[in-house]
Amino acid sequence: MPHRTESDSRRLLRSLRDALAEAGAGQERLDRITTIIAQSMQTEVCSIYLFRDPQTLELCATEGLNPEAVHKTRLKLGEGLVGRVARSARPVNTRDAPAERGFRFMPETGEEVFTSFLGVPIQRLGERLGVLVVQSRDPRAFSEDEVYALEVVAMVIAEMAELGAFVGEGAALAPLHKHPALLQGVSAQEGVAEGHVWLHEPRVAVTRLVNDDSEAEIARLREAMEKLRISVDDLLKMASSSDREHMEVLQTYRMFARSRGWLKRMEENILLGLSAEAAVEKEQSTARARLQTVPDAYLRDRLHDLDDLSNRLLRLLTGQGNDTGAEMPDRPILVARNIGPGELLDYGRKLRGIVLEEGAVGSHATIVARALAIPLVINVPRITTEALNGDHIMVDGTEGAIHLRPEESIARAFRDKMAMQAQAQERYASLRDLPTEARCGTRIRLMMNAGLMADLPSLAGSGAEGVGLFRTELQFLIRNSVPRRSELAALYGRVMDAARGHRVAFRTLDIGSDKITPYMNRPDEPNPAMGWRAIRVGLDRPGVLRMQLQALIRGAAGRPLAVMFPLVAQASEFEAARAILMHAIERERRLGHILPEQIEAGVMLETPSLAFAPDAFFESVDFVSIGGNDLKQFFFAADRENELVRRRYDTLSTGFIGFLQQIVDRCAAAGTPLSFCGEDAGRPLDALAIAAIGVGTLSMRPASVGPVKALLRRAHLGEAAEVIARAQARGLESVRPALLDYAATLD
């Protein structure tokens, strides 16, 4: 970097710092900045465009263009050269702007006399705030050094906006994180909640942007880098060499931590006048911008690694740990990029809601949130950069909507919705001890899904008659090593104690796909949802399955035991799994342990292939539970984690209802008990259809028992079955509209 550029950049940054330290309204500050930059860059024009909404840029300050155009000139994202910079998050540098592709002439600005153009994005950690532009009359291609220097200045502007430098009367830029925001995500757990933001990993606040001594700042950076390298090396020493994936992540961390290129770029930032932490954050912003444009999943993961490593380095430089000393607010709503099940369980029921920037509908964190009955919205863009600790927030887990710092009118409407839901829950509570008996006299058993001891108190309160699905994998997912048999046996015993004689169906370990244990060697699979998971893992690695079955037998302590095996695709898999169960029972008998007074061995029917198994299979299995979530995604070939297709297909389509009817008929012919377990069982209209075609037991989350019971007690299953049959006979694609009309007639 030439010495002249270094000293010029340092003088410019110091001038900006001094200007921003002076008193004045937001517009005055921004006007002063454009003048300073134009003088330093020796250009006739400097302009700042800022986003007014996600699709619109507004000219907020200028030196050199017509001042009357300020706050009047607007461009759409991608429109003109300014819009191009904003959309691509990359500089545009040209000596002949009118000849450039996409150039848009804006006569009200008077810019027609300026030929050369350099625009750079104003962004912080990948969040686009606007565009910084310099222009000159004479044709001029700006040098790489000048482009780099202007990018540094743009970063300082973004940071000062973060610190509220443009706040005040006549503000040119509304203060970041203070305006109301409506963010749309994906519903992963229904329910509504109001509270205050609690950031799981608070952002590092970079308050010192410009340095007074570059050599001292470089020394600080190198000292922090050395500490970072030592910490990564220590993690590698402690990691198990058998955990290939974990080792790969740490090896990548080590590679980045020892990257000379990364360190060199940060040192160049410091020589231009930035502080050590500002230099780190500038490189972090560059990595975040790349993340948005990289299509390759592996490369995106590596950039995520660099992002995480940058946060570690920033915490070393600033001394800010995850624990900032802030107290958790009243009615906390957790906001995070992502979170593991163990960390989520640490919070327990203190949380009112959870909002994640990433996440998946079937992830183990989602399963924990459902078990805790906490509203959860995932895939919410920008939430971790938009929200601050203590911000007022409202979470609509049903619609997947987040209201951050809502206006009072929005808050009132939201509270009305919460009150209506609370009133409905009170009505359902009055039905808790009544049987689920339809008007035709048919009794339906409503069971609840569970996976934690914390779920079991909901059994009595919900009105459920037992546990139709107890997910046993959560105890494996929240640990760093395989649980001991004695620990599992004690847990399963406590689950049965808490059930107070009600039936509990324990599903054996369902890992793989999106549920990965920290200590599990996972093969690299192109389609893990249809790969090596669930019973396939249990049969190929029978040691863990055998240990878990022994723990279930001991936990039963003489009580009846129901075990079901997940994702069975053909009869031989069930037979092999049942043989392992029988062997475990025989071993426990030889050891003198108390055996269950009755043992049921069942399956979760989650693959269409099992519906076509031989009659002998349906006659030999003790019970069948339809796993609706997986069965539906395999039936429609629609990945339930993919938002583009997840909601495209309807459970009440005539094809899927007809397929379920075949399963009902086969189980009825064999005299095999059948249940339906999944999200659709907890939706009243869907539950009505499933019960009407002959499924006598439904298993759902506890909060759904009341609404489902209320509708089933008002309905006549024979009438509902006739509605379904008529819709099928007419060749309709879905029975939902007809069933909705029927439900509307019920008292």
C-alpha positions in Angstrom: 0.0 0.0 0.0 1.7 3.3 -1.0 2.6 5.6 1.9 0.7 8.5 0.4 -2.5 6.5 0.3 -2.0 5.4 3.9 -1.5 8.9 5.3 -4.4 10.3 3.2 -6.7 7.6 4.4 -5.6 8.2 8.0 -6.3 11.9 7.7 -9.7 11.2 6.2 -10.7 8.8 8.9 -9.6 11.2 11.6 -11.5 14.0 10.0 -14.6 11.8 9.9 -14.2 10.9 13.5 -13.8 14.5 14.6 -16.8 15.5 12.5 -19.0 12.8 14.0 -17.9 13.8 17.5 -19.2 17.3 17.0 -22.7 18.3 18.0 -25.4 18.6 15.3 -28.5 17.0 13.8 -28.2 13.9 11.8 -28.6 15.7 8.5 -25.8 18.1 9.4 -23.5 15.3 10.2 -24.2 13.5 7.0 -23.7 16.7 4.9 -20.4 17.3 6.7 -19.2 13.8 5.9 -19.9 14.2 2.1 -17.9 17.4 2.1 -14.9 15.9 3.9 -14.9 12.8 1.6 -15.1 14.9 -1.6 -12.2 17.1 -0.5 -10.1 14.2 0.6 -10.8 12.1 -2.6 -10.3 15.2 -4.8 -13.6 14.7 -6.5 -16.4 17.2 -7.3 -19.1 15.0 -5.9 -19.7 12.7 -2.9 -23.2 11.3 -2.3 -24.7 9.0 0.3 -27.7 6.9 -0.7 -29.5 4.9 2.1 -32.2 2.3 2.1 -35.6 3.6 3.1 -37.1 0.1 2.7 -35.6 -3.2 1.5 -36.2 -2.3 -2.1 -35.7 1.5 -2.2 -32.6 3.7 -2.0 -32.9 7.5 -1.3 -30.3 10.2 -1.8 -29.8 11.4 1.8 -26.8 13.8 1.4 -24.6 15.1 -1.3 -21.7 17.5 -2.0 -21.7 18.6 -5.6 -25.1 17.5 -6.8 -28.3 19.6 -6.7 -29.1 19.9 -2.9 -32.8 20.1 -3.8 -32.6 16.4 -5.0 -31.8 15.3 -1.4 -34.7 13.1 0.0 -36.5 13.3 -3.4 -34.3 11.2 -5.7 -35.0 7.5 -5.2 -34.0 4.3 -7.0 -35.2 0.8 -6.8 -32.7 -2.0 -5.8 -30.8 -2.8 -9.0 -31.8 0.4 -10.8 -29.0 2.5 -12.2 -25.4 2.2 -11.1 -26.2 3.0 -7.5 -28.8 0.3 -7.4 -26.4 -2.1 -9.0 -23.9 -1.5 -6.3 -26.6 -2.1 -3.6 -27.8 -5.3 -5.2 -24.4 -6.9 -5.8 -22.7 -5.5 -2.7 -19.7 -4.9 -5.0 -18.0 -1.6 -6.1 -18.7 -0.1 -9.6 -15.7 1.9 -10.9 -16.0 3.5 -14.3 -14.5 6.5 -16.2 -17.6 6.8 -18.4 -20.7 6.3 -16.3 -23.3 7.0 -19.1 -21.8 4.2 -21.2 -22.2 1.7 -18.5 -24.8 -1.1 -18.6 -27.9 -0.1 -16.6 -27.0 3.6 -16.3 -30.0 5.7 -15.3 -29.9 9.5 -15.9 -31.5 11.5 -13.0 -31.9 15.1 -14.3 -33.0 16.5 -11.0 -29.6 15.8 -9.5 -27.6 17.7 -12.2 -25.1 14.9 -12.4 -25.0 14.9 -16.3 -21.7 16.9 -16.2 -19.9 14.2 -14.1 -18.4 11.4 -16.1 -16.4 9.2 -13.8 -18.2 7.2 -11.1 -17.1 5.1 -8.1 -19.7 3.5 -5.9 -19.1 1.2 -2.9 -21.7 -0.5 -0.6 -22.3 0.8 2.9 -22.8 -2.4 4.9 -22.2 -3.9 8.3 -21.7 -7.6 8.7 -23.5 -8.3 5.4 -26.5 -6.1 6.2 -26.9 -3.5 3.4 -27.4 0.0 4.5 -26.8 2.0 1.4 -24.2 3.2 -1.2 -21.4 5.7 -1.0 -20.6 7.4 -4.3 -17.9 9.8 -5.6 -18.0 11.4 -9.1 -15.7 13.7 -11.2 -16.2 15.7 -14.4 -13.0 14.4 -16.0 -12.9 10.8 -17.2 -11.1 9.0 -14.5 -10.7 5.4 -13.4 -10.1 5.3 -9.7 -7.1 3.3 -8.5 -7.3 0.1 -6.4 -6.0 2.1 -3.5 -8.7 4.7 -3.9 -11.4 2.0 -4.1 -10.1 0.3 -1.0 -9.9 3.6 0.9 -13.5 4.4 0.0 -14.6 1.0 1.2 -13.0 1.6 4.5 -14.8 5.0 4.8 -18.1 3.3 3.9 -17.5 0.8 6.7 -16.9 3.7 9.2 -20.2 5.3 8.0 -22.0 2.0 8.6 -20.5 1.6 12.1 -21.3 5.2 13.0 -24.9 4.6 11.9 -24.9 1.5 14.2 -23.8 3.8 17.1 -26.6 6.3 16.3 -24.4 9.0 14.9 -27.2 10.3 12.6 -29.9 10.4 15.2 -31.5 13.6 16.2 -33.9 16.3 14.9 -33.6 16.4 11.2 -32.0 13.0 11.1 -30.9 11.9 7.6 -31.0 8.2 8.7 -33.5 6.8 11.1 -31.5 5.2 14.0 -30.7 1.5 13.3 -32.6 -0.9 15.5 -35.1 1.7 16.6 -37.7 1.7 13.9 -40.6 -0.8 13.9 -39.8 -3.9 11.7 -42.0 -6.7 10.4 -39.9 -9.8 9.6 -41.3 -12.9 8.0 -39.9 -16.4 8.8 -41.2 -19.9 8.8 -43.5 -21.3 11.5 -41.8 -24.2 13.3 -44.0 -24.2 16.5 -47.4 -22.6 16.7 -48.4 -20.1 19.3 -48.1 -16.4 20.0 -45.9 -14.6 22.5 -45.0 -11.1 23.6 -41.9 -10.1 25.4 -38.4 -8.7 25.1 -35.4 -9.8 23.1 -32.7 -11.9 24.7 -29.8 -12.4 22.3 -28.2 -15.8 22.7 -24.9 -14.5 21.4 -24.8 -10.7 21.8 -23.1 -8.9 19.0 -19.7 -7.5 19.8 -20.0 -3.7 20.0 -17.1 -2.0 18.1 -17.1 1.5 19.5 -13.5 2.6 18.6 -13.1 2.7 14.8 -10.1 4.9 14.1 -6.6 4.3 15.5 -4.0 6.9 16.7 -1.1 4.5 16.5 -1.0 1.9 13.7 2.0 0.0 15.1 0.3 -0.4 18.5 -2.9 -1.6 16.8 -1.1 -4.2 14.7 0.6 -5.4 17.9 -2.8 -5.8 19.6 -4.1 -7.7 16.6 -1.1 -10.1 16.5 -1.4 -10.7 20.2 -5.1 -11.6 19.9 -4.4 -13.8 16.8 -1.8 -15.7 18.8 -4.4 -16.3 21.6 -6.9 -17.4 19.0 -4.5 -19.9 17.5 -3.6 -21.4 20.9 -7.3 -21.8 21.7 -8.0 -23.5 18.4 -5.0 -25.8 18.9 -6.3 -26.7 22.4 -9.7 -27.6 20.9 -8.0 -29.8 18.4 -6.1 -31.6 21.1 -9.3 -32.3 23.1 -11.3 -33.4 20.0 -11.8 -37.1 19.3 -10.0 -38.3 16.2 -12.9 -40.6 15.5 -15.2 -37.7 15.0 -14.3 -36.9 11.4 -16.7 -34.0 10.9 -15.8 -32.2 14.2 -12.1 -32.6 13.3 -12.7 -31.1 9.8 -14.4 -28.0 11.3 -11.5 -27.5 13.8 -8.9 -28.1 11.0 -10.7 -25.4 9.0 -10.6 -23.1 12.0 -6.9 -23.7 12.4 -6.3 -23.0 8.7 -8.1 -19.7 8.9 -6.4 -18.8 12.2 -3.0 -19.3 10.6 -3.9 -17.7 7.3 -1.3 -15.1 6.4 -3.6 -13.5 3.8 -6.3 -12.9 6.4 -3.9 -11.3 8.8 -2.2 -9.3 6.0 -5.6 -7.8 4.9 -6.5 -6.8 8.5 -3.1 -5.2 9.0 -3.6 -3.2 5.7 -6.9 -2.0 7.1 -5.1 -0.8 10.3 -2.4 1.0 8.2 -5.2 2.9 6.5 -6.3 4.1 9.9 -8.8 1.6 11.3 -8.6 0.2 14.9 -7.8 -3.5 15.2 -11.4 -4.5 15.9 -12.7 -2.4 13.1 -10.2 -4.0 10.7 -11.5 -7.5 11.8 -15.1 -6.4 11.3 -14.3 -5.0 7.8 -13.0 -8.4 6.7 -16.0 -10.1 8.4 -18.3 -7.9 6.4 -16.6 -9.0 3.2 -17.0 -12.7 4.2 -20.7 -12.1 5.0 -21.2 -10.4 1.6 -19.6 -13.4 -0.2 -21.9 -15.8 1.7 -24.9 -14.3 -0.1 -23.5 -15.1 -3.5 -21.8 -18.5 -3.0 -24.0 -21.3 -4.4 -21.8 -24.2 -3.1 -23.0 -25.4 0.3 -19.5 -26.6 1.3 -18.0 -23.2 0.6 -20.8 -21.4 2.4 -20.0 -23.5 5.5 -16.4 -22.5 5.3 -17.3 -18.9 5.1 -19.5 -19.4 8.2 -16.5 -20.9 9.9 -14.5 -17.7 9.1 -17.4 -15.6 10.4 -17.5 -17.5 13.7 -13.7 -17.2 14.0 -13.9 -13.5 13.4 -16.4 -13.2 16.3 -13.9 -15.1 18.6 -11.2 -12.7 17.5 -13.4 -9.7 18.2 -14.2 -10.9 21.7 -10.5 -11.3 22.4 -9.8 -7.8 21.2 -12.7 -6.1 23.0 -12.8 -8.3 26.1 -16.6 -8.9 25.5 -17.6 -12.5 26.2 -21.0 -14.1 25.6 -21.9 -13.1 29.1 -22.2 -9.3 28.9 -23.4 -8.8 32.4 -26.9 -7.9 31.1 -29.8 -9.3 33.0 -32.4 -11.4 31.2 -35.4 -9.2 30.7 -39.0 -10.0 31.8 -40.8 -12.4 29.4 -37.6 -13.2 27.4 -37.8 -14.2 23.8 -34.6 -15.8 22.6 -33.1 -14.5 19.4 -30.2 -16.4 17.8 -28.7 -17.4 14.5 -29.1 -21.0 15.5 -29.0 -23.0 18.8 -28.4 -26.6 19.9 -30.9 -28.6 21.9 -28.6 -28.7 25.0 -28.3 -24.9 25.0 -32.0 -24.5 24.6 -32.8 -26.9 27.4 -30.5 -24.8 29.7 -33.0 -22.0 29.2 -35.9 -24.3 29.9 -39.4 -22.8 30.4 -38.1 -19.3 31.2 -38.5 -18.4 27.5 -41.7 -17.1 26.0 -40.7 -17.6 22.4 -37.7 -18.4 20.1 -36.7 -16.7 16.9 -33.9 -18.1 14.8 -32.1 -16.7 11.7 -31.5 -20.2 10.5 -32.9 -23.5 11.7 -35.0 -26.3 10.2 -38.5 -27.5 10.7 -37.3 -31.0 11.8 -34.2 -30.0 13.7 -33.6 -31.2 17.2 -33.8 -27.6 18.6 -37.3 -27.4 17.0 -38.2 -30.7 18.6 -37.1 -29.3 22.0 -39.1 -26.1 21.4 -42.2 -28.1 20.6 -41.7 -30.3 23.7 -41.5 -27.1 25.8 -44.6 -25.7 24.0 -42.7 -22.5 23.1 -43.6 -20.6 19.9 -40.8 -20.9 17.4 -40.2 -19.1 14.1 -37.1 -20.0 12.0 -35.4 -18.7 8.9 -36.0 -15.1 9.9 -33.6 -12.9 7.8 -31.5 -10.3 9.6 -33.1 -10.9 13.0 -29.7 -11.1 14.8 -28.5 -7.8 13.3 -31.9 -6.0 13.6 -32.6 -6.9 17.3 -31.0 -5.6 20.4 -31.3 -6.9 23.9 -34.4 -5.7 25.6 -36.2 -4.7 22.3 -40.0 -5.2 22.5 -40.9 -8.1 20.3 -44.0 -10.1 19.4 -43.8 -13.6 17.9 -46.6 -15.1 15.8 -45.6 -18.7 15.6 -48.7 -19.6 13.7 -48.1 -17.2 10.8 -44.3 -17.1 11.1 -44.3 -13.3 11.6 -42.1 -11.3 13.9 -43.0 -7.8 15.0 -39.9 -6.0 16.3 -40.5 -2.8 18.2 -44.1 -2.7 17.0 -46.2 0.4 16.9 -49.0 0.6 19.5 -51.7 -0.2 16.9 -49.9 -3.4 16.0 -49.3 -4.3 19.6 -53.0 -3.8 20.5 -54.2 -6.1 17.6 -51.6 -8.7 18.6 -52.8 -8.6 22.2 -56.3 -9.1 21.1 -55.2 -12.2 19.2 -53.5 -13.5 22.3 -56.6 -12.9 24.4 -58.8 -14.8 21.9 -56.4 -17.7 22.0 -56.4 -17.7 25.8 -60.2 -17.7 25.9 -60.2 -20.6 23.5 -57.8 -22.5 25.7 -60.1 -21.9 28.7 -63.0 -23.5 26.7 -60.9 -26.5 25.8 -59.8 -26.9 29.5 -63.5 -27.5 30.3 -63.4 -30.6 28.0 -60.3 -32.0 29.6 -62.0 -34.8 31.6 -64.6 -35.6 29.0 -64.1 -38.5 26.5 -63.4 -37.8 22.9 -66.7 -39.3 21.7 -68.2 -38.2 18.4 -71.9 -37.6 18.0 -72.2 -41.0 16.3 -70.9 -42.7 19.5 -67.4 -43.5 18.2 -64.6 -43.1 20.7 -61.3 -41.7 19.6 -58.2 -42.0 21.7 -56.2 -38.7 21.8 -52.5 -39.2 22.9 -49.7 -36.7 23.2 -46.2 -36.6 21.8 -43.2 -36.2 24.2 -39.5 -36.3 24.3 -38.5 -34.8 27.7 -39.5 -35.3 31.3 -40.7 -31.7 31.1 -43.4 -32.8 28.8 -45.0 -35.3 31.2 -46.9 -32.8 33.4 -48.8 -31.8 30.3 -50.4 -35.3 30.2 -52.9 -34.6 32.9 -53.5 -31.0 32.0 -54.1 -31.6 28.3 -56.6 -34.4 28.6 -54.5 -36.8 26.6 -55.0 -40.5 27.4 -51.4 -41.5 27.2 -48.1 -40.9 25.2 -48.5 -42.1 21.6 -44.8 -41.2 20.8 -41.9 -40.7 23.2 -38.9 -39.6 21.2 -35.9 -41.2 22.8 -33.2 -39.4 20.7 -33.2 -36.1 22.6 -31.2 -37.7 25.4 -28.6 -38.7 22.9 -28.6 -35.3 21.0 -27.9 -33.1 24.0 -24.8 -35.0 25.2 -21.2 -35.2 24.0 -21.0 -38.9 24.6 -23.3 -41.9 24.4 -25.6 -42.0 27.6 -25.0 -44.9 30.0 -27.6 -47.7 30.1 -28.2 -47.1 33.8 -28.9 -43.4 33.1 -31.4 -44.3 30.3 -33.1 -47.0 32.4 -33.6 -44.5 35.3 -35.0 -41.9 32.8 -37.4 -44.3 31.2 -38.6 -45.4 34.6 -39.3 -41.8 35.6 -41.2 -41.3 32.4 -43.5 -44.3 33.1 -43.9 -43.1 36.7 -45.0 -39.7 35.5 -47.4 -41.3 33.1 -49.2 -42.8 36.1 -50.3 -46.0 34.4 -51.1 -44.5 31.0 -49.6 -46.2 28.0 -46.3 -44.8 26.7 -45.0 -45.9 23.3 -41.2 -45.5 23.2 -39.8 -44.9 19.8 -36.3 -46.3 19.5 -33.4 -44.0 18.5 -34.2 -42.0 15.4 -30.9 -40.3 14.5 -29.5 -39.4 11.1 -30.9 -36.9 8.6 -31.0 -33.6 10.5 -30.6 -35.2 13.9 -26.9 -35.7 14.3 -25.2 -36.6 17.6 -21.9 -34.8 18.4 -20.1 -38.2 18.7 -21.6 -39.9 15.7 -19.6 -40.6 12.5 -22.0 -39.4 9.9 -21.4 -40.5 6.3 -21.5 -37.8 3.6 -24.9 -38.3 2.0 -26.5 -36.3 -0.8 -30.0 -36.9 0.6 -29.7 -37.7 4.3 -33.5 -37.7 4.9 -33.7 -40.8 2.7 -30.3 -42.2 3.8 -28.7 -43.9 6.7 -31.0 -43.1 9.6 -33.4 -44.4 12.2 -33.8 -48.3 12.2 -31.2 -48.5 9.4 -28.5 -47.2 11.8 -29.9 -49.4 14.6 -29.6 -52.6 12.5 -26.2 -51.8 11.1 -24.8 -50.7 14.5 -26.9 -53.0 16.9 -24.8 -52.2 20.0 -26.6 -48.9 20.8 -30.0 -50.4 19.9 -29.4 -53.4 22.1 -28.3 -51.2 25.0 -31.3 -48.9 24.6 -33.7 -51.9 24.5 -32.1 -53.3 27.7 -32.6 -49.8 29.3 -36.3 -49.8 28.3 -36.8 -53.3 29.8 -35.2 -52.3 33.1 -37.0 -48.9 33.2 -40.3 -50.7 32.8 -39.6 -52.6 36.1 -42.4 -55.1 35.5 -44.9 -52.7 33.9 -46.2 -53.1 30.3 -43.8 -51.8 27.7 -44.5 -50.6 24.2 -41.6 -50.2 21.8 -41.8 -49.0 18.2 -39.2 -49.0 15.5 -38.9 -45.9 13.2 -38.6 -45.7 9.4 -39.2 -49.4 8.8 -39.4 -49.8 5.0 -39.9 -53.6 4.7 -41.0 -56.5 6.9 -37.6 -58.0 7.2 -36.3 -54.9 9.0 -39.0 -55.2 11.6 -38.3 -58.9 12.0 -34.6 -58.2 12.6 -35.3 -55.4 15.1 -37.8 -57.6 17.0 -35.3 -60.4 17.1 -32.8 -57.9 18.9 -35.6 -57.1 21.3 -36.4 -60.7 22.0 -32.7 -61.4 22.6 -32.5 -58.5 25.0 -35.5 -59.8 26.9 -34.0 -63.3 27.1 -30.7 -61.8 28.4 -32.5 -59.8 31.1 -34.4 -63.0 32.1 -31.1 -64.9 32.5 -29.6 -62.0 34.6 -32.6 -62.2 36.9 -34.0 -58.8 36.1 -37.8 -58.2 36.3 -39.4 -58.5 32.9 -42.3 -56.3 31.6 -45.7 -58.0 32.3 -46.5 -57.3 28.6 -44.4 -56.3 25.6 -45.7 -54.7 22.4 -43.4 -54.4 19.4 -44.7 -52.0 16.8 -43.5 -49.9 13.9 -43.8 -46.4 12.6 -45.1 -46.6 9.1 -43.3 -43.7 7.5 -42.4 -45.2 4.1 -45.0 -46.0 1.4 -43.3 -49.3 0.7 -44.4 -50.7 4.1 -48.0 -50.2 3.3 -47.6 -52.9 0.6 -45.9 -55.4 3.0 -47.2 -59.0 3.0 -50.3 -59.8 5.1 -48.1 -61.8 7.5 -46.4 -58.6 8.5 -49.6 -56.8 9.5 -50.7 -60.0 11.4 -47.4 -60.3 13.3 -46.8 -56.7 14.3 -48.4 -55.7 17.6 -49.3 -52.2 16.5 -48.7 -49.7 13.7 -48.3 -45.9 14.1 -48.5 -43.9 10.9 -45.6 -41.3 11.0 -47.5 -38.6 9.1 -44.6 -36.1 8.7 -42.2 -38.5 6.9 -44.9 -40.5 5.2 -46.3 -37.3 3.6 -42.9 -36.1 2.4 -42.1 -39.4 0.8 -45.6 -39.9 -0.7 -45.4 -36.5 -2.4 -41.6 -36.5 -3.0 -41.5 -33.1 -1.3 -38.8 -32.4 1.3 -40.5 -31.1 4.4 -37.4 -28.9 5.1 -37.8 -27.1 1.8 -40.0 -24.1 2.0 -40.5 -24.1 -1.8 -42.4 -27.4 -1.7 -43.2 -28.1 2.0 -46.6 -26.4 1.9 -47.4 -27.3 -1.7 -49.1 -30.6 -1.0 -52.2 -31.1 1.2 -52.7 -33.9 3.7 -56.4 -33.9 2.7 -55.7 -34.5 -1.0 -57.8 -37.3 -2.3 -54.7 -39.3 -3.2 -53.1 -39.2 0.2 -56.4 -39.8 2.0 -57.1 -42.8 -0.3 -53.6 -44.1 0.5 -54.2 -43.8 4.3 -57.5 -45.6 3.8 -55.6 -48.6 2.3 -53.4 -48.7 5.4 -56.6 -48.5 7.6 -58.2 -51.4 5.7 -55.0 -53.6 5.9 -54.7 -53.1 9.7 -58.4 -53.7 10.2 -58.3 -57.0 8.2 -55.4 -58.1 10.4 -56.9 -56.9 13.6 -53.8 -54.7 14.2 -54.2 -51.5 16.3 -53.5 -48.4 14.2 -52.7 -44.8 15.3 -51.6 -41.6 13.5 -48.8 -39.5 14.8 -47.6 -36.2 13.4 -48.4 -32.5 13.0 -51.5 -33.2 11.0 -53.0 -35.1 13.9 -53.0 -31.9 15.9 -54.9 -29.9 13.2 -58.6 -30.2 14.0 -59.9 -30.5 10.4 -57.2 -33.0 9.4 -57.8 -35.0 12.6 -61.5 -35.2 11.7 -60.7 -36.6 8.3 -58.2 -39.1 9.7 -60.6 -40.3 12.3 -63.5 -40.4 9.7 -61.6 -42.9 7.6 -61.1 -45.2 10.6 -58.0 -44.3 12.5 -59.0 -44.7 16.2 -56.0 -43.2 17.9 -54.3 -39.8 17.2 -51.1 -38.6 18.8 -50.2 -34.9 18.9 -48.5 -32.1 20.9 -50.4 -31.4 24.2 -51.7 -28.0 23.2 -53.6 -29.5 20.2 -55.6 -32.0 22.3 -58.2 -29.5 23.3 -59.0 -28.1 19.8 -59.1 -31.5 18.3 -61.3 -32.9 21.0 -63.7 -30.0 20.7 -64.3 -30.6 17.0 -64.5 -34.4 17.2 -67.1 -34.2 19.9 -69.3 -32.0 17.7 -68.9 -34.1 14.5 -70.5 -37.3 13.3 -67.8 -39.5 11.8 -70.2 -41.2 9.4 -71.3 -37.9 7.9 -67.7 -36.8 7.6 -66.8 -40.1 5.9 -69.6 -39.5 3.4 -68.3 -36.0 2.7 -64.9 -37.4 1.9 -66.3 -40.2 -0.3 -68.4 -37.7 -2.3 -65.3 -35.5 -2.9 -63.3 -38.5 -4.0 -66.1 -39.7 -6.3 -66.3 -36.2 -8.0 -62.5 -36.4 -8.7 -61.7 -33.4 -6.6 -58.0 -32.9 -5.8 -58.6 -32.3 -2.1 -61.4 -33.0 0.3 -60.5 -30.0 2.5 -63.1 -27.5 1.0 -66.0 -30.0 1.4 -64.9 -30.9 4.9 -64.6 -27.2 5.8 -68.2 -26.7 4.6 -69.3 -29.6 6.7 -67.4 -28.4 9.8 -69.1 -24.9 9.4 -72.5 -26.6 9.9 -71.6 -28.1 13.3 -73.1 -26.6 16.4 
